[in-house]
């Protein structure tokens, strides 16, 4: 049951990055939770703790995103933490690497994002990237 | 019950920053979860998903911390997310501001850190800082 939900969470996480790359606002919006409080920390921004502000931030990002923007994500670990499904991943943006925490809660039996935080990190060296991964 | 746990989580969060400022490794160690998987993302580091690596990172940080180091934290919001008590806060380090997510799970009726991620952010402008705060 948990393993199946981990796989479904990783699918949702793939959809998150697919929406990010495709500048698909509708898909991005549909992935966020509606029944739980959400938080979003884009690198260098002020933290966003209001759902409307979070969705607006994605609108702004999609408008300002360069044509050749592409983020490749590498899952480090997906695990169940309390009742949250937490995906820790690297975000590869050309030469720049970020580490992101994407937390999901199930609403109506669907994994929905409740928290996204991305921050600059050193590129992975010896970390074994695996997908899907269970703690 | 939830409100009482939020207050206790914020006390643990105060203890986290107090250990950070005092370079108190024993106190820092005692705050981390022992029954749940932990993750720690220091700004610019590689993500740490191994408890031993996390504790070692604090050892290194305390050794290399300048004498006058002081981080002041400002709680933005503490809320219950699924079964996780999540503290979102600004970290003020002189001119530098970070935003941190500190997630806690209760173990043996004590709030224990399971996740810390700090990332550079714009200084707070119009965000109302309140403490304690409930979503």
HADDOCK unambig.tbl for C-alpha pairs under 7 A between the chains (distance, minus, plus):
assign (segid A and resid 43 and name CA) (segid B and resid 119 and name CA) 6.91 0.50 0.50
assign (segid A and resid 43 and name CA) (segid B and resid 120 and name CA) 6.68 0.50 0.50
assign (segid A and resid 43 and name CA) (segid B and resid 121 and name CA) 6.52 0.50 0.50
assign (segid A and resid 44 and name CA) (segid B and resid 120 and name CA) 5.58 0.50 0.50
assign (segid A and resid 44 and name CA) (segid B and resid 121 and name CA) 4.10 0.50 0.50
assign (segid A and resid 44 and name CA) (segid B and resid 122 and name CA) 5.68 0.50 0.50
assign (segid A and resid 45 and name CA) (segid B and resid 121 and name CA) 5.12 0.50 0.50
assign (segid A and resid 45 and name CA) (segid B and resid 122 and name CA) 5.41 0.50 0.50
assign (segid A and resid 46 and name CA) (segid B and resid 121 and name CA) 5.58 0.50 0.50
assign (segid A and resid 46 and name CA) (segid B and resid 122 and name CA) 5.27 0.50 0.50
assign (segid A and resid 46 and name CA) (segid B and resid 124 and name CA) 6.70 0.50 0.50
assign (segid A and resid 47 and name CA) (segid B and resid 99 and name CA) 6.85 0.50 0.50
assign (segid A and resid 82 and name CA) (segid B and resid 83 and name CA) 5.37 0.50 0.50
assign (segid A and resid 82 and name CA) (segid B and resid 84 and name CA) 6.23 0.50 0.50
assign (segid A and resid 83 and name CA) (segid B and resid 82 and name CA) 5.37 0.50 0.50
assign (segid A and resid 83 and name CA) (segid B and resid 83 and name CA) 5.55 0.50 0.50
assign (segid A and resid 84 and name CA) (segid B and resid 82 and name CA) 6.24 0.50 0.50
assign (segid A and resid 99 and name CA) (segid B and resid 47 and name CA) 6.85 0.50 0.50
assign (segid A and resid 119 and name CA) (segid B and resid 43 and name CA) 6.91 0.50 0.50
assign (segid A and resid 119 and name CA) (segid B and resid 119 and name CA) 5.19 0.50 0.50
assign (segid A and resid 120 and name CA) (segid B and resid 43 and name CA) 6.67 0.50 0.50
assign (segid A and resid 120 and name CA) (segid B and resid 44 and name CA) 5.57 0.50 0.50
assign (segid A and resid 121 and name CA) (segid B and resid 43 and name CA) 6.52 0.50 0.50
assign (segid A and resid 121 and name CA) (segid B and resid 44 and name CA) 4.09 0.50 0.50
assign (segid A and resid 121 and name CA) (segid B and resid 45 and name CA) 5.11 0.50 0.50
assign (segid A and resid 121 and name CA) (segid B and resid 46 and name CA) 5.56 0.50 0.50
assign (segid A and resid 122 and name CA) (segid B and resid 44 and name CA) 5.68 0.50 0.50
assign (segid A and resid 122 and name CA) (segid B and resid 45 and name CA) 5.41 0.50 0.50
assign (segid A and resid 122 and name CA) (segid B and resid 46 and name CA) 5.26 0.50 0.50
assign (segid A and resid 124 and name CA) (segid B and resid 46 and name CA) 6.69 0.50 0.50
